[in-house]
């Protein structure tokens, strides 16, 4: 399948690849579209669970229970988890 992306979308994809978040434009587009698909599939129960987790995180932060981190650390951790071997079930 060949598609033509709008210039602003092309710029966004290139930015994500340059930042190291994705290895290639194909990976970026596939991952971002998969994420969009999952968001569309969220049930009311999923949304309630997410809201509860967010509320918990806000409460913990209000009490000073949080860890400082940078975006680079999160990206590195995500890359590490992606490259880790999958566990057999």
PyMOL Python script that loads the backbone (N, CA, C, O; Angstrom):
from pymol import cmd

cmd.read_pdbstr("""\
ATOM      1  N   UNK A   1       0.844  -1.167   0.000  1.00  0.00           N
ATOM      2  CA  UNK A   1       0.000   0.000   0.000  1.00  0.00           C
ATOM      3  C   UNK A   1       0.895   1.237   0.000  1.00  0.00           C
ATOM      4  O   UNK A   1       1.816   1.348   0.809  1.00  0.00           O
ATOM      5  N   UNK A   2       0.625   2.127  -0.879  1.00  0.00           N
ATOM      6  CA  UNK A   2       1.330   3.403  -0.915  1.00  0.00           C
ATOM      7  C   UNK A   2       0.358   4.503  -0.536  1.00  0.00           C
ATOM      8  O   UNK A   2      -0.759   4.560  -1.050  1.00  0.00           O
ATOM      9  N   UNK A   3       0.778   5.367   0.355  1.00  0.00           N
ATOM     10  CA  UNK A   3      -0.067   6.480   0.757  1.00  0.00           C
ATOM     11  C   UNK A   3       0.744   7.764   0.692  1.00  0.00           C
ATOM     12  O   UNK A   3       1.973   7.748   0.766  1.00  0.00           O
ATOM     13  N   UNK A   4       0.045   8.858   0.555  1.00  0.00           N
ATOM     14  CA  UNK A   4       0.703  10.167   0.533  1.00  0.00           C
ATOM     15  C   UNK A   4       0.331  10.891   1.825  1.00  0.00           C
ATOM     16  O   UNK A   4      -0.846  11.126   2.101  1.00  0.00           O
ATOM     17  N   UNK A   5       1.341  11.236   2.605  1.00  0.00           N
ATOM     18  CA  UNK A   5       1.116  11.937   3.864  1.00  0.00           C
ATOM     19  C   UNK A   5       1.159  13.439   3.632  1.00  0.00           C
ATOM     20  O   UNK A   5       1.905  13.928   2.784  1.00  0.00           O
ATOM     21  N   UNK A   6       0.357  14.159   4.390  1.00  0.00           N
ATOM     22  CA  UNK A   6       0.390  15.617   4.336  1.00  0.00           C
ATOM     23  C   UNK A   6       1.770  16.074   4.810  1.00  0.00           C
ATOM     24  O   UNK A   6       2.397  15.401   5.628  1.00  0.00           O
ATOM     25  N   UNK A   7       2.246  17.212   4.304  1.00  0.00           N
ATOM     26  CA  UNK A   7       3.588  17.693   4.692  1.00  0.00           C
ATOM     27  C   UNK A   7       3.779  17.803   6.206  1.00  0.00           C
ATOM     28  O   UNK A   7       4.852  17.474   6.712  1.00  0.00           O
ATOM     29  N   UNK A   8       2.766  18.256   6.932  1.00  0.00           N
ATOM     30  CA  UNK A   8       2.931  18.401   8.384  1.00  0.00           C
ATOM     31  C   UNK A   8       3.035  17.039   9.071  1.00  0.00           C
ATOM     32  O   UNK A   8       3.693  16.915  10.104  1.00  0.00           O
ATOM     33  N   UNK A   9       2.385  16.014   8.500  1.00  0.00           N
ATOM     34  CA  UNK A   9       2.495  14.663   9.054  1.00  0.00           C
ATOM     35  C   UNK A   9       3.873  14.092   8.737  1.00  0.00           C
ATOM     36  O   UNK A   9       4.484  13.443   9.586  1.00  0.00           O
ATOM     37  N   UNK A  10       4.362  14.326   7.531  1.00  0.00           N
ATOM     38  CA  UNK A  10       5.712  13.887   7.167  1.00  0.00           C
ATOM     39  C   UNK A  10       6.737  14.501   8.113  1.00  0.00           C
ATOM     40  O   UNK A  10       7.651  13.819   8.577  1.00  0.00           O
ATOM     41  N   UNK A  11       6.580  15.783   8.393  1.00  0.00           N
ATOM     42  CA  UNK A  11       7.502  16.484   9.294  1.00  0.00           C
ATOM     43  C   UNK A  11       7.462  15.856  10.690  1.00  0.00           C
ATOM     44  O   UNK A  11       8.501  15.663  11.321  1.00  0.00           O
ATOM     45  N   UNK A  12       6.260  15.542  11.162  1.00  0.00           N
ATOM     46  CA  UNK A  12       6.103  14.922  12.482  1.00  0.00           C
ATOM     47  C   UNK A  12       6.790  13.564  12.534  1.00  0.00           C
ATOM     48  O   UNK A  12       7.498  13.257  13.493  1.00  0.00           O
ATOM     49  N   UNK A  13       6.580  12.756  11.505  1.00  0.00           N
ATOM     50  CA  UNK A  13       7.190  11.423  11.453  1.00  0.00           C
ATOM     51  C   UNK A  13       8.709  11.541  11.418  1.00  0.00           C
ATOM     52  O   UNK A  13       9.402  10.827  12.142  1.00  0.00           O
ATOM     53  N   UNK A  14       9.226  12.427  10.590  1.00  0.00           N
ATOM     54  CA  UNK A  14      10.686  12.629  10.518  1.00  0.00           C
ATOM     55  C   UNK A  14      11.245  13.065  11.863  1.00  0.00           C
ATOM     56  O   UNK A  14      12.317  12.615  12.268  1.00  0.00           O
ATOM     57  N   UNK A  15      10.522  13.944  12.560  1.00  0.00           N
ATOM     58  CA  UNK A  15      10.955  14.414  13.878  1.00  0.00           C
ATOM     59  C   UNK A  15      11.039  13.250  14.863  1.00  0.00           C
ATOM     60  O   UNK A  15      11.996  13.155  15.633  1.00  0.00           O
ATOM     61  N   UNK A  16      10.045  12.367  14.842  1.00  0.00           N
ATOM     62  CA  UNK A  16      10.040  11.209  15.741  1.00  0.00           C
ATOM     63  C   UNK A  16      11.216  10.273  15.448  1.00  0.00           C
ATOM     64  O   UNK A  16      11.823   9.728  16.370  1.00  0.00           O
ATOM     65  N   UNK A  17      11.534  10.089  14.176  1.00  0.00           N
ATOM     66  CA  UNK A  17      12.655   9.221  13.798  1.00  0.00           C
ATOM     67  C   UNK A  17      13.976   9.879  14.201  1.00  0.00           C
ATOM     68  O   UNK A  17      14.849   9.221  14.767  1.00  0.00           O
ATOM     69  N   UNK A  18      14.123  11.175  13.912  1.00  0.00           N
ATOM     70  CA  UNK A  18      15.359  11.886  14.272  1.00  0.00           C
ATOM     71  C   UNK A  18      15.600  11.874  15.777  1.00  0.00           C
ATOM     72  O   UNK A  18      16.747  11.834  16.223  1.00  0.00           O
ATOM     73  N   UNK A  19      14.518  11.909  16.564  1.00  0.00           N
ATOM     74  CA  UNK A  19      14.671  11.931  18.022  1.00  0.00           C
ATOM     75  C   UNK A  19      15.142  10.588  18.566  1.00  0.00           C
ATOM     76  O   UNK A  19      15.558  10.484  19.720  1.00  0.00           O
ATOM     77  N   UNK A  20      15.071   9.549  17.710  1.00  0.00           N
ATOM     78  CA  UNK A  20      15.468   8.220  18.152  1.00  0.00           C
ATOM     79  C   UNK A  20      14.321   7.418  18.731  1.00  0.00           C
ATOM     80  O   UNK A  20      14.500   6.274  19.149  1.00  0.00           O
ATOM     81  N   UNK A  21      13.146   8.017  18.753  1.00  0.00           N
ATOM     82  CA  UNK A  21      11.998   7.302  19.313  1.00  0.00           C
ATOM     83  C   UNK A  21      11.612   6.117  18.431  1.00  0.00           C
ATOM     84  O   UNK A  21      11.121   5.103  18.927  1.00  0.00           O
ATOM     85  N   UNK A  22      11.835   6.246  17.120  1.00  0.00           N
ATOM     86  CA  UNK A  22      11.555   5.168  16.172  1.00  0.00           C
ATOM     87  C   UNK A  22      12.747   4.994  15.251  1.00  0.00           C
ATOM     88  O   UNK A  22      13.458   5.955  14.957  1.00  0.00           O
ATOM     89  N   UNK A  23      12.963   3.780  14.801  1.00  0.00           N
ATOM     90  CA  UNK A  23      14.123   3.481  13.955  1.00  0.00           C
ATOM     91  C   UNK A  23      13.910   3.883  12.504  1.00  0.00           C
ATOM     92  O   UNK A  23      14.875   4.126  11.779  1.00  0.00           O
ATOM     93  N   UNK A  24      12.656   3.957  12.075  1.00  0.00           N
ATOM     94  CA  UNK A  24      12.377   4.270  10.675  1.00  0.00           C
ATOM     95  C   UNK A  24      11.007   4.924  10.563  1.00  0.00           C
ATOM     96  O   UNK A  24      10.195   4.833  11.484  1.00  0.00           O
ATOM     97  N   UNK A  25      10.749   5.583   9.436  1.00  0.00           N
ATOM     98  CA  UNK A  25       9.411   6.147   9.232  1.00  0.00           C
ATOM     99  C   UNK A  25       8.329   5.066   9.261  1.00  0.00           C
ATOM    100  O   UNK A  25       7.232   5.298   9.770  1.00  0.00           O
ATOM    101  N   UNK A  26       8.633   3.896   8.719  1.00  0.00           N
ATOM    102  CA  UNK A  26       7.658   2.808   8.719  1.00  0.00           C
ATOM    103  C   UNK A  26       7.291   2.398  10.139  1.00  0.00           C
ATOM    104  O   UNK A  26       6.117   2.209  10.457  1.00  0.00           O
ATOM    105  N   UNK A  27       8.312   2.260  10.998  1.00  0.00           N
ATOM    106  CA  UNK A  27       8.053   1.896  12.386  1.00  0.00           C
ATOM    107  C   UNK A  27       7.214   2.972  13.064  1.00  0.00           C
ATOM    108  O   UNK A  27       6.276   2.659  13.797  1.00  0.00           O
ATOM    109  N   UNK A  28       7.546   4.235  12.822  1.00  0.00           N
ATOM    110  CA  UNK A  28       6.799   5.330  13.440  1.00  0.00           C
ATOM    111  C   UNK A  28       5.342   5.309  13.022  1.00  0.00           C
ATOM    112  O   UNK A  28       4.452   5.373  13.870  1.00  0.00           O
ATOM    113  N   UNK A  29       5.088   5.220  11.720  1.00  0.00           N
ATOM    114  CA  UNK A  29       3.710   5.240  11.229  1.00  0.00           C
ATOM    115  C   UNK A  29       2.942   4.029  11.733  1.00  0.00           C
ATOM    116  O   UNK A  29       1.805   4.169  12.185  1.00  0.00           O
ATOM    117  N   UNK A  30       3.537   2.845  11.665  1.00  0.00           N
ATOM    118  CA  UNK A  30       2.856   1.639  12.139  1.00  0.00           C
ATOM    119  C   UNK A  30       2.534   1.711  13.629  1.00  0.00           C
ATOM    120  O   UNK A  30       1.430   1.364  14.048  1.00  0.00           O
ATOM    121  N   UNK A  31       3.492   2.158  14.420  1.00  0.00           N
ATOM    122  CA  UNK A  31       3.290   2.238  15.864  1.00  0.00           C
ATOM    123  C   UNK A  31       2.247   3.286  16.215  1.00  0.00           C
ATOM    124  O   UNK A  31       1.375   3.044  17.049  1.00  0.00           O
ATOM    125  N   UNK A  32       2.334   4.444  15.584  1.00  0.00           N
ATOM    126  CA  UNK A  32       1.385   5.511  15.882  1.00  0.00           C
ATOM    127  C   UNK A  32      -0.033   5.142  15.446  1.00  0.00           C
ATOM    128  O   UNK A  32      -0.993   5.454  16.150  1.00  0.00           O
ATOM    129  N   UNK A  33      -0.174   4.490  14.307  1.00  0.00           N
ATOM    130  CA  UNK A  33      -1.504   4.053  13.869  1.00  0.00           C
ATOM    131  C   UNK A  33      -2.054   2.949  14.767  1.00  0.00           C
ATOM    132  O   UNK A  33      -3.249   2.921  15.060  1.00  0.00           O
ATOM    133  N   UNK A  34      -1.185   2.040  15.203  1.00  0.00           N
ATOM    134  CA  UNK A  34      -1.626   0.990  16.123  1.00  0.00           C
ATOM    135  C   UNK A  34      -2.130   1.613  17.422  1.00  0.00           C
ATOM    136  O   UNK A  34      -3.134   1.179  17.986  1.00  0.00           O
ATOM    137  N   UNK A  35      -1.416   2.636  17.884  1.00  0.00           N
ATOM    138  CA  UNK A  35      -1.836   3.344  19.101  1.00  0.00           C
ATOM    139  C   UNK A  35      -3.208   3.989  18.898  1.00  0.00           C
ATOM    140  O   UNK A  35      -4.072   3.903  19.771  1.00  0.00           O
ATOM    141  N   UNK A  36      -3.407   4.627  17.760  1.00  0.00           N
ATOM    142  CA  UNK A  36      -4.700   5.244  17.455  1.00  0.00           C
ATOM    143  C   UNK A  36      -5.807   4.191  17.429  1.00  0.00           C
ATOM    144  O   UNK A  36      -6.908   4.438  17.921  1.00  0.00           O
ATOM    145  N   UNK A  37      -5.527   3.039  16.869  1.00  0.00           N
ATOM    146  CA  UNK A  37      -6.520   1.951  16.825  1.00  0.00           C
ATOM    147  C   UNK A  37      -6.881   1.487  18.231  1.00  0.00           C
ATOM    148  O   UNK A  37      -8.054   1.268  18.532  1.00  0.00           O
ATOM    149  N   UNK A  38      -5.876   1.337  19.093  1.00  0.00           N
ATOM    150  CA  UNK A  38      -6.140   0.901  20.476  1.00  0.00           C
ATOM    151  C   UNK A  38      -6.983   1.933  21.218  1.00  0.00           C
ATOM    152  O   UNK A  38      -7.869   1.581  21.997  1.00  0.00           O
ATOM    153  N   UNK A  39      -6.697   3.217  20.970  1.00  0.00           N
ATOM    154  CA  UNK A  39      -7.475   4.266  21.635  1.00  0.00           C
ATOM    155  C   UNK A  39      -8.942   4.195  21.229  1.00  0.00           C
ATOM    156  O   UNK A  39      -9.832   4.408  22.052  1.00  0.00           O
ATOM    157  N   UNK A  40      -9.185   3.898  19.971  1.00  0.00           N
ATOM    158  CA  UNK A  40     -10.565   3.797  19.498  1.00  0.00           C
ATOM    159  C   UNK A  40     -11.275   2.606  20.129  1.00  0.00           C
ATOM    160  O   UNK A  40     -12.503   2.597  20.222  1.00  0.00           O
ATOM    161  N   UNK A  41     -10.526   1.614  20.558  1.00  0.00           N
ATOM    162  CA  UNK A  41     -11.098   0.397  21.108  1.00  0.00           C
ATOM    163  C   UNK A  41     -11.287   0.432  22.619  1.00  0.00           C
ATOM    164  O   UNK A  41     -11.764  -0.545  23.196  1.00  0.00           O
ATOM    165  N   UNK A  42     -10.928   1.525  23.270  1.00  0.00           N
ATOM    166  CA  UNK A  42     -11.069   1.592  24.724  1.00  0.00           C
ATOM    167  C   UNK A  42     -12.542   1.518  25.114  1.00  0.00           C
ATOM    168  O   UNK A  42     -13.384   2.242  24.582  1.00  0.00           O
ATOM    169  N   UNK A  43     -12.826   0.631  26.048  1.00  0.00           N
ATOM    170  CA  UNK A  43     -14.187   0.498  26.554  1.00  0.00           C
ATOM    171  C   UNK A  43     -14.395   1.491  27.697  1.00  0.00           C
ATOM    172  O   UNK A  43     -13.447   2.113  28.176  1.00  0.00           O
ATOM    173  N   UNK A  44     -15.633   1.626  28.118  1.00  0.00           N
ATOM    174  CA  UNK A  44     -15.938   2.490  29.261  1.00  0.00           C
ATOM    175  C   UNK A  44     -15.181   2.004  30.495  1.00  0.00           C
ATOM    176  O   UNK A  44     -14.691   2.806  31.290  1.00  0.00           O
ATOM    177  N   UNK A  45     -15.090   0.678  30.645  1.00  0.00           N
ATOM    178  CA  UNK A  45     -14.355   0.106  31.780  1.00  0.00           C
ATOM    179  C   UNK A  45     -12.867   0.473  31.702  1.00  0.00           C
ATOM    180  O   UNK A  45     -12.250   0.816  32.710  1.00  0.00           O
ATOM    181  N   UNK A  46     -12.301   0.397  30.489  1.00  0.00           N
ATOM    182  CA  UNK A  46     -10.896   0.781  30.309  1.00  0.00           C
ATOM    183  C   UNK A  46     -10.680   2.242  30.714  1.00  0.00           C
ATOM    184  O   UNK A  46      -9.713   2.578  31.397  1.00  0.00           O
ATOM    185  N   UNK A  47     -11.597   3.088  30.280  1.00  0.00           N
ATOM    186  CA  UNK A  47     -11.471   4.522  30.579  1.00  0.00           C
ATOM    187  C   UNK A  47     -11.595   4.779  32.077  1.00  0.00           C
ATOM    188  O   UNK A  47     -10.887   5.626  32.623  1.00  0.00           O
ATOM    189  N   UNK A  48     -12.487   4.055  32.744  1.00  0.00           N
ATOM    190  CA  UNK A  48     -12.626   4.197  34.199  1.00  0.00           C
ATOM    191  C   UNK A  48     -11.353   3.756  34.911  1.00  0.00           C
ATOM    192  O   UNK A  48     -10.906   4.400  35.861  1.00  0.00           O
ATOM    193  N   UNK A  49     -10.772   2.648  34.442  1.00  0.00           N
ATOM    194  CA  UNK A  49      -9.531   2.146  35.040  1.00  0.00           C
ATOM    195  C   UNK A  49      -8.393   3.147  34.842  1.00  0.00           C
ATOM    196  O   UNK A  49      -7.618   3.405  35.763  1.00  0.00           O
ATOM    197  N   UNK A  50      -8.298   3.705  33.642  1.00  0.00           N
ATOM    198  CA  UNK A  50      -7.263   4.705  33.379  1.00  0.00           C
ATOM    199  C   UNK A  50      -7.462   5.939  34.255  1.00  0.00           C
ATOM    200  O   UNK A  50      -6.501   6.476  34.807  1.00  0.00           O
ATOM    201  N   UNK A  51      -8.707   6.386  34.381  1.00  0.00           N
ATOM    202  CA  UNK A  51      -9.000   7.553  35.215  1.00  0.00           C
ATOM    203  C   UNK A  51      -8.605   7.287  36.668  1.00  0.00           C
ATOM    204  O   UNK A  51      -8.068   8.168  37.338  1.00  0.00           O
ATOM    205  N   UNK A  52      -8.873   6.071  37.154  1.00  0.00           N
ATOM    206  CA  UNK A  52      -8.505   5.709  38.527  1.00  0.00           C
ATOM    207  C   UNK A  52      -6.989   5.721  38.705  1.00  0.00           C
ATOM    208  O   UNK A  52      -6.484   6.191  39.725  1.00  0.00           O
ATOM    209  N   UNK A  53      -6.263   5.203  37.713  1.00  0.00           N
ATOM    210  CA  UNK A  53      -4.795   5.193  37.781  1.00  0.00           C
ATOM    211  C   UNK A  53      -4.247   6.625  37.761  1.00  0.00           C
ATOM    212  O   UNK A  53      -3.297   6.942  38.476  1.00  0.00           O
ATOM    213  N   UNK A  54      -4.846   7.470  36.950  1.00  0.00           N
ATOM    214  CA  UNK A  54      -4.413   8.873  36.894  1.00  0.00           C
ATOM    215  C   UNK A  54      -4.684   9.550  38.231  1.00  0.00           C
ATOM    216  O   UNK A  54      -3.828  10.266  38.751  1.00  0.00           O
ATOM    217  N   UNK A  55      -5.880   9.325  38.791  1.00  0.00           N
ATOM    218  CA  UNK A  55      -6.203   9.904  40.099  1.00  0.00           C
ATOM    219  C   UNK A  55      -5.214   9.444  41.167  1.00  0.00           C
ATOM    220  O   UNK A  55      -4.776  10.235  42.003  1.00  0.00           O
ATOM    221  N   UNK A  56      -4.867   8.161  41.130  1.00  0.00           N
ATOM    222  CA  UNK A  56      -3.890   7.632  42.080  1.00  0.00           C
ATOM    223  C   UNK A  56      -2.547   8.335  41.917  1.00  0.00           C
ATOM    224  O   UNK A  56      -1.925   8.740  42.899  1.00  0.00           O
ATOM    225  N   UNK A  57      -2.108   8.475  40.673  1.00  0.00           N
ATOM    226  CA  UNK A  57      -0.835   9.147  40.413  1.00  0.00           C
ATOM    227  C   UNK A  57      -0.832  10.592  40.877  1.00  0.00           C
ATOM    228  O   UNK A  57       0.161  11.067  41.427  1.00  0.00           O
ATOM    229  N   UNK A  58      -1.928  11.287  40.661  1.00  0.00           N
ATOM    230  CA  UNK A  58      -2.030  12.680  41.107  1.00  0.00           C
ATOM    231  C   UNK A  58      -1.986  12.748  42.628  1.00  0.00           C
ATOM    232  O   UNK A  58      -1.313  13.611  43.193  1.00  0.00           O
ATOM    233  N   UNK A  59      -2.694  11.850  43.289  1.00  0.00           N
ATOM    234  CA  UNK A  59      -2.680  11.815  44.753  1.00  0.00           C
ATOM    235  C   UNK A  59      -1.275  11.551  45.286  1.00  0.00           C
ATOM    236  O   UNK A  59      -0.835  12.185  46.245  1.00  0.00           O
ATOM    237  N   UNK A  60      -0.576  10.606  44.653  1.00  0.00           N
ATOM    238  CA  UNK A  60       0.787  10.302  45.073  1.00  0.00           C
ATOM    239  C   UNK A  60       1.702  11.508  44.859  1.00  0.00           C
ATOM    240  O   UNK A  60       2.535  11.817  45.711  1.00  0.00           O
ATOM    241  N   UNK A  61       1.550  12.172  43.749  1.00  0.00           N
ATOM    242  CA  UNK A  61       2.377  13.352  43.476  1.00  0.00           C
ATOM    243  C   UNK A  61       2.077  14.457  44.484  1.00  0.00           C
ATOM    244  O   UNK A  61       2.989  15.140  44.950  1.00  0.00           O
ATOM    245  N   UNK A  62       0.800  14.632  44.819  1.00  0.00           N
ATOM    246  CA  UNK A  62       0.429  15.643  45.811  1.00  0.00           C
ATOM    247  C   UNK A  62       1.074  15.372  47.164  1.00  0.00           C
ATOM    248  O   UNK A  62       1.356  16.302  47.920  1.00  0.00           O
ATOM    249  N   UNK A  63       1.310  14.082  47.472  1.00  0.00           N
ATOM    250  CA  UNK A  63       1.958  13.701  48.734  1.00  0.00           C
ATOM    251  C   UNK A  63       3.477  13.671  48.611  1.00  0.00           C
ATOM    252  O   UNK A  63       4.177  13.330  49.565  1.00  0.00           O
ATOM    253  N   UNK A  64       3.983  14.030  47.428  1.00  0.00           N
ATOM    254  CA  UNK A  64       5.432  14.020  47.220  1.00  0.00           C
ATOM    255  C   UNK A  64       5.992  12.653  46.913  1.00  0.00           C
ATOM    256  O   UNK A  64       7.204  12.453  46.989  1.00  0.00           O
ATOM    257  N   UNK A  65       5.144  11.710  46.570  1.00  0.00           N
ATOM    258  CA  UNK A  65       5.577  10.341  46.267  1.00  0.00           C
ATOM    259  C   UNK A  65       5.755  10.191  44.756  1.00  0.00           C
ATOM    260  O   UNK A  65       4.897   9.636  44.070  1.00  0.00           O
ATOM    261  N   UNK A  66       6.857  10.685  44.262  1.00  0.00           N
ATOM    262  CA  UNK A  66       7.119  10.548  42.834  1.00  0.00           C
ATOM    263  C   UNK A  66       8.614  10.489  42.583  1.00  0.00           C
ATOM    264  O   UNK A  66       9.422  10.812  43.454  1.00  0.00           O
ATOM    265  N   UNK A  67       8.959  10.077  41.394  1.00  0.00           N
ATOM    266  CA  UNK A  67      10.352   9.961  40.994  1.00  0.00           C
ATOM    267  C   UNK A  67      10.599  10.924  39.845  1.00  0.00           C
ATOM    268  O   UNK A  67       9.817  10.990  38.897  1.00  0.00           O
ATOM    269  N   UNK A  68      11.685  11.662  39.936  1.00  0.00           N
ATOM    270  CA  UNK A  68      12.017  12.569  38.845  1.00  0.00           C
ATOM    271  C   UNK A  68      12.640  11.767  37.706  1.00  0.00           C
ATOM    272  O   UNK A  68      13.403  10.830  37.938  1.00  0.00           O
ATOM    273  N   UNK A  69      12.307  12.144  36.480  1.00  0.00           N
ATOM    274  CA  UNK A  69      12.831  11.477  35.296  1.00  0.00           C
ATOM    275  C   UNK A  69      12.782  12.439  34.125  1.00  0.00           C
ATOM    276  O   UNK A  69      12.140  13.487  34.189  1.00  0.00           O
ATOM    277  N   UNK A  70      13.468  12.069  33.059  1.00  0.00           N
ATOM    278  CA  UNK A  70      13.458  12.879  31.851  1.00  0.00           C
ATOM    279  C   UNK A  70      12.785  12.095  30.727  1.00  0.00           C
ATOM    280  O   UNK A  70      12.641  10.875  30.804  1.00  0.00           O
ATOM    281  N   UNK A  71      12.384  12.801  29.705  1.00  0.00           N
ATOM    282  CA  UNK A  71      11.788  12.139  28.542  1.00  0.00           C
ATOM    283  C   UNK A  71      12.781  11.157  27.931  1.00  0.00           C
ATOM    284  O   UNK A  71      12.395  10.083  27.470  1.00  0.00           O
ATOM    285  N   UNK A  72      14.045  11.522  27.929  1.00  0.00           N
ATOM    286  CA  UNK A  72      15.077  10.641  27.365  1.00  0.00           C
ATOM    287  C   UNK A  72      15.155   9.321  28.123  1.00  0.00           C
ATOM    288  O   UNK A  72      15.354   8.268  27.519  1.00  0.00           O
ATOM    289  N   UNK A  73      14.998   9.375  29.449  1.00  0.00           N
ATOM    290  CA  UNK A  73      15.023   8.148  30.245  1.00  0.00           C
ATOM    291  C   UNK A  73      13.828   7.257  29.903  1.00  0.00           C
ATOM    292  O   UNK A  73      13.964   6.037  29.820  1.00  0.00           O
ATOM    293  N   UNK A  74      12.675   7.861  29.709  1.00  0.00           N
ATOM    294  CA  UNK A  74      11.480   7.082  29.361  1.00  0.00           C
ATOM    295  C   UNK A  74      11.654   6.437  27.994  1.00  0.00           C
ATOM    296  O   UNK A  74      11.326   5.264  27.811  1.00  0.00           O
ATOM    297  N   UNK A  75      12.172   7.201  27.027  1.00  0.00           N
ATOM    298  CA  UNK A  75      12.383   6.671  25.679  1.00  0.00           C
ATOM    299  C   UNK A  75      13.382   5.521  25.719  1.00  0.00           C
ATOM    300  O   UNK A  75      13.168   4.491  25.081  1.00  0.00           O
ATOM    301  N   UNK A  76      14.466   5.690  26.461  1.00  0.00           N
ATOM    302  CA  UNK A  76      15.477   4.638  26.564  1.00  0.00           C
ATOM    303  C   UNK A  76      14.889   3.383  27.199  1.00  0.00           C
ATOM    304  O   UNK A  76      15.172   2.269  26.760  1.00  0.00           O
ATOM    305  N   UNK A  77      14.078   3.565  28.225  1.00  0.00           N
ATOM    306  CA  UNK A  77      13.451   2.420  28.890  1.00  0.00           C
ATOM    307  C   UNK A  77      12.501   1.710  27.932  1.00  0.00           C
ATOM    308  O   UNK A  77      12.432   0.481  27.924  1.00  0.00           O
ATOM    309  N   UNK A  78      11.772   2.472  27.129  1.00  0.00           N
ATOM    310  CA  UNK A  78      10.843   1.861  26.169  1.00  0.00           C
ATOM    311  C   UNK A  78      11.607   1.081  25.107  1.00  0.00           C
ATOM    312  O   UNK A  78      11.210  -0.024  24.738  1.00  0.00           O
ATOM    313  N   UNK A  79      12.712   1.662  24.611  1.00  0.00           N
ATOM    314  CA  UNK A  79      13.528   0.945  23.624  1.00  0.00           C
ATOM    315  C   UNK A  79      14.088  -0.340  24.222  1.00  0.00           C
ATOM    316  O   UNK A  79      14.129  -1.375  23.558  1.00  0.00           O
ATOM    317  N   UNK A  80      14.516  -0.267  25.475  1.00  0.00           N
ATOM    318  CA  UNK A  80      15.069  -1.444  26.150  1.00  0.00           C
ATOM    319  C   UNK A  80      14.005  -2.532  26.283  1.00  0.00           C
ATOM    320  O   UNK A  80      14.286  -3.708  26.049  1.00  0.00           O
ATOM    321  N   UNK A  81      12.787  -2.145  26.656  1.00  0.00           N
ATOM    322  CA  UNK A  81      11.724  -3.142  26.826  1.00  0.00           C
ATOM    323  C   UNK A  81      11.302  -3.733  25.493  1.00  0.00           C
ATOM    324  O   UNK A  81      10.903  -4.896  25.432  1.00  0.00           O
ATOM    325  N   UNK A  82      11.383  -2.949  24.422  1.00  0.00           N
ATOM    326  CA  UNK A  82      11.049  -3.463  23.089  1.00  0.00           C
ATOM    327  C   UNK A  82      12.067  -4.484  22.619  1.00  0.00           C
ATOM    328  O   UNK A  82      11.713  -5.448  21.940  1.00  0.00           O
ATOM    329  N   UNK A  83      13.332  -4.283  22.974  1.00  0.00           N
ATOM    330  CA  UNK A  83      14.376  -5.180  22.498  1.00  0.00           C
ATOM    331  C   UNK A  83      14.558  -6.401  23.407  1.00  0.00           C
ATOM    332  O   UNK A  83      15.269  -7.338  23.047  1.00  0.00           O
ATOM    333  N   UNK A  84      13.926  -6.394  24.572  1.00  0.00           N
ATOM    334  CA  UNK A  84      14.033  -7.535  25.487  1.00  0.00           C
ATOM    335  C   UNK A  84      13.292  -8.730  24.904  1.00  0.00           C
ATOM    336  O   UNK A  84      12.237  -8.569  24.291  1.00  0.00           O
ATOM    337  N   UNK A  85      13.841  -9.931  25.092  1.00  0.00           N
ATOM    338  CA  UNK A  85      13.147 -11.137  24.576  1.00  0.00           C
ATOM    339  C   UNK A  85      11.786 -11.292  25.242  1.00  0.00           C
ATOM    340  O   UNK A  85      11.626 -11.016  26.431  1.00  0.00           O
ATOM    341  N   UNK A  86      10.822 -11.733  24.468  1.00  0.00           N
ATOM    342  CA  UNK A  86       9.464 -11.967  24.972  1.00  0.00           C
ATOM    343  C   UNK A  86       9.477 -13.230  25.833  1.00  0.00           C
ATOM    344  O   UNK A  86      10.123 -14.224  25.500  1.00  0.00           O
ATOM    345  N   UNK A  87       8.748 -13.166  26.946  1.00  0.00           N
ATOM    346  CA  UNK A  87       8.643 -14.329  27.836  1.00  0.00           C
ATOM    347  C   UNK A  87       7.578 -15.275  27.294  1.00  0.00           C
ATOM    348  O   UNK A  87       6.520 -14.845  26.833  1.00  0.00           O
ATOM    349  N   UNK A  88       7.878 -16.575  27.358  1.00  0.00           N
ATOM    350  CA  UNK A  88       6.909 -17.593  26.932  1.00  0.00           C
ATOM    351  C   UNK A  88       5.826 -17.710  27.983  1.00  0.00           C
ATOM    352  O   UNK A  88       6.084 -17.606  29.183  1.00  0.00           O
ATOM    353  N   UNK A  89       4.600 -17.930  27.510  1.00  0.00           N
ATOM    354  CA  UNK A  89       3.484 -18.077  28.459  1.00  0.00           C
ATOM    355  C   UNK A  89       3.141 -19.492  28.691  1.00  0.00           C
ATOM    356  O   UNK A  89       2.227 -19.788  29.461  1.00  0.00           O
TER     357      UNK A  89
END
""", "prot")
cmd.dss("prot")
cmd.show_as("cartoon", "prot")
cmd.util.cbc("prot")
cmd.orient("prot")
